[in-house]
Amino acid sequence: MITGRLYLKILLSFFGILSITLALSLALFIAIEGRTFRDYLDKNAFPKLQIFQEMIQKKIDAHPFLALEQNSDLKKQLDTFSTLFGIKIWISDPARGIQIKTFTDSVKISQKGFHRRIYHQNGITLYHFIRKRTKYYAIIPVKVGDNELRLHLYYDPRYQNQSEGLFFLGILTVGGVVALLIIPLAGRITRRVNRLNRSALEFANGNLSCRTNISGHDEIAKLGHSFNFMADKIEKLIQGSKDLTANVSHELRSPLTRIQVAKELILDKIDKLDKKKARVDIHRYIQNMESDIQSLDTLIDQVLKLSKIDYQESDLSLESFDFKVFLTKELKQYHCLLQQKNIKIEPDIPTPAWVSQDKSVLKSILSNLLDNAIKYTSKNGKILIRSLPVPEKGLIFTVTNTCPPLDNKELKMIFTPFYRTRGNCAPGSGLGLTITKKQVKRCKGQISADNTEEGLAFKISLP
């Protein structure tokens, strides 16, 4: 497995946090345990030391004429306490030094570098030496005849079983186990990130169908889902751009071919200008060229509209208005076109029909639907416009023209760019309904086409 930087960062961060946690836990444990033990000792030490003083004094008084080193009862008593409590005990004479002791090595109590606390009570002196470990040293006065000697007790936990050591060992063991568990976890995280990185590079190299497969519900999985969503959108945009380019190329070829043929015919007729028929033919060819040029201009304008919708989609400027008033104003612009084919428009709009939408976008939707309806409605036909405001759902309206019914396949394809129904000889580029559908989608609405008894009905639902 190749170790990446993220993998190392995760491991090092974890070990750093684990080390700090261990250090703080150990310091807290030692501090609490030491304080508790010292408090306990401070509370109970002097009464116990006084009892010990009395017991030792009795042993000395029982044999007043024996030297301390010859007093077997005293020596046995001291050895018992030394073994039982793990302490060093000795008796010293200020003038002659150590008289008896329970250990064989030398006595050395270094006080340099120690934090020392001293307590006095009833002639007994107790020292606390605090450094790596807490040590205790007590000096108790005892009498042998008329001489005052000193009984020394020294407790050094260095050779005792220490609970903090076991605690520290336990923490290290737990930390080691957790560290072993974090290694596969870090590997799982980095593997998923590397998988996402490979998918992104493959997608960037041109494989638009590449998707990543990252399971789970965490942040990395969400990032993988976002990548797939982004890839879907980009693939659709690029594929739509390719289809649009191919379709535009196909659509432009026909008028350009006609213009080329018309040019050749004009050149051929130039040599025969002396004839009246030739002049008439040239005039007709020029009119045909102008018609083709107009078709090209319309096609380019609609392609630009599609491009703006797909790539430069702006926020809608919503405003509340009466749809009936808006429709009445728009229908006035179609008066001449309707008269040419003697088409009647029958609006059936309740009053009022309030809607909250962008007027410019709704105007584009209505304009394309009316242009399409007029184009495919035969002479002396009619166009029906009906609306039904739905509470809490916005506005639903239909535009119906009297064209022949379409089969199910054509109904599904009718919004596809440049799609033309079979036997369709009407002028146009096949982009009007595509633009309409995109504009409806911008308004967060829906559009559909269905055959009805009255004709082909386009149903638009706006929120």
DODOLUM-982438 format. One record per residue (C-alpha): x negated, y, z negated; residue in one letter. Coordinates in steps of 0.05 Angstrom, whole numbers, plus 5000, padded with zeros to 4 digits. Each point is the difference from the previous one (the first is absolute). Layout:
// residues N
XYZa...
//
This chain:
// residues 463
500050005000m497350695019i500050444939t502750695016g499550654963r507249974975l498749304972y493950254962l503650624975k505749584972i495249524965l495450544973l505950424976s502949414964f493449814967f498950724979g506950044968i499049314968l493250214971s502850644971i506049624971t495449484968l495650544969a505850404972l503549374974s493749754966l498650694969a507150054976l499849314971f493550114963i502250684974a506649744975i497149364971e494150364967g504450544971r504949494973t494449594969f496650614969r506650254972d501149314970y493049994972l500550704971d506349824965k497849334970n492450024998a498750344933f504749564958p496949375031k493050274990l501650144927q502649284991i493649755034f495950444954q503449714938e499049285024m492650115013i499150384934q503049404962k495149535033k494350454980i502550094929d500949254992a492449925003h497150654975p493049734988f499249665069l496850345059a504950115055l496549545048e500449444946q507550114988n502949425040s507350194986d498750705026l496349755061k505649505015k505350554992q496350465048l498849455052d507449814998t502350715013f494750105053s502149385038t507450114990l500250735024f494050005047g496350554963i492950104974k499550084925i493950194958w498350314933i494350494994s496350364945d498350725016p493149884971a498449295021r504049915065g504449415020i501049504944q504849505034i503249945069k504449535041t496050035065f492949855022t498650575049d498150714981s505050544982v500250575050k505650515001i498650525052s504150634994q497350375060k504850135057g505949764959f506250374983h500249904925r505750084949r498749964925i505149864946y498950014923h504449724946q498549754930n492649995013g500749595064i497550295065t502849765067l497050165067y503349935069h495249995058f503550085067i496449895065r501149415046k503049634941r502550224933t495349794943k501350044926y494950084944y501850034926a495650154940i502949774933i496650134933p498949404953v496249964934k494849504976v498750174928g498350724997d498050045073n504950235054e499149615065l503550075067r504349475033l499950085076h505249745049l498850085075y505049805053y497749985072d505149725050p494749875052r500049254986y507449944988q505449805049n502750655028q507250055023s498250595046e495149565036g505349485013l504850545021f494950295049f498649315028l507549895009g500750675036i494249825046l503349335015t506750325016v496550535042g496249475039g506449615014v503650645023v494050185043a500349325034l507450115013l499050705028i495349755055i505449645041p504850584987l494950495028a498849535058g507549965015r500650765000i494050105046t502249445047r506750335011r496850675011v495149695050n505849665035r503650665008l493550325025n499149465053r507150105023s499150755005a493649925041l503349495046e505950475010f495350585014a496449575053n506449945040g503749404972n506650364986l503549364980s495149894942c503350004931r497449844931t502949474954n499250224928i504849694951s502150274933g503350634973h494050394974d496850635029e495649615049i506149615026a503850665008k494150285039l500249395045g507550105012h498750735015s494649805050f504849525035n505450535002f495150515029m497649495051a507249855021d501450745010k493550125039i501149395043e507050225017k497750715016l494349765044i504449485034q505450525010g494850465030s497749455048k507149845020d501650735009l493850105044t501849405042a507250215008n498250725016v495149765052s505449575031h505250554999e495250535028l498049555058r506850025035s500950775005p492750085017l500749495055t506150365027r496350664998i494249695037q504649725054v503750665005a493350355010k498149535056e506850115033l499350754995i493149975032l502949575055d505750495011k495450615002i498049815071d507350045021k502050674971l502950225066d505849544989k505850214957k501049304972k492849984975a501150644960r506249704968v496349364982d494250404969i504950394958h503149354976r493249704984y498250614959i506549954961q498549274986n493050194975m503050534955e504749484971s494349524987d495950564968i505950164955q500449264981s492750004982l500850634959d505849704962t496249354988l493950374974i504450424954d503349384970q493349654992v497550614962l506249984955k498649274984l492850164985s501950554952k505049554964i494949444992d493750384984y502050704976q506149854959e501650604956s504650084940d507350115014l503150674985s506549794968l506150454996e507349894987s505050165056f506749795031d498849475053f506450205037k497850725008v493149775021f502949515052l504850525029t494250485012k495749465033e505649775047l500650685031k493149905033q502749405039y505950345031h497050045071c497549285000l506849754977l503650395055q495549715054q502549294985k506750214972n498449674934i504150154938k497250004930i504749814944e497150174932p503449724939d496750334941i503350104932p499550684968t495450124966p494649495015a494150244958w493149715011v493150174973s494949915056q494950365043d504050375054k494449965052s499349254992v507549885001l500550445062k494849565035s503949374980i506750285025l496950285064s497049345021n506449624985l504350505039l495050005059d500349245001n507649994995a501050505057i494949635043k503549324993y507250224998t503449965067s503750585031k506750184968n497849604938g499850224928k495250024941i502549874929l496650304940i502649794932r497350104931s501749734932l497050304938p498549454949v499650204927p492949924972e497749745068k499650635042g503150025069l501649475052i501750205071f500649655068t498950225072v503749555049t499650025076n503949605051t494249625032c500749255014p498549544941p492949754988l497949304981d496849854932n492950015028k500950685031e503150274935l493749794963k495350295054m503750655012i495650404951f493549735029t495750525036p501150025076f505149444997y505350065055r506249575003t501049555061r502950355060g498850684969n498950535054c501050614957a494250484996p495950004936g493749734968s503049524949g497250394941l506150384976g502849454955l493049834974t499250734978i507049984969t498549384959k493550304974k503450654981q505549624963v494749614963k496750664981r506650194968c499949344962k506149785039g501949425046q502549955072i503149425037s503549875066a506149555009d505149845054n507050234981t506850015036e498850745015e492949915026g492849994976l499950314930a493850274965f500950004925k495750474958i499849974924s496750584964l498950054925p
//
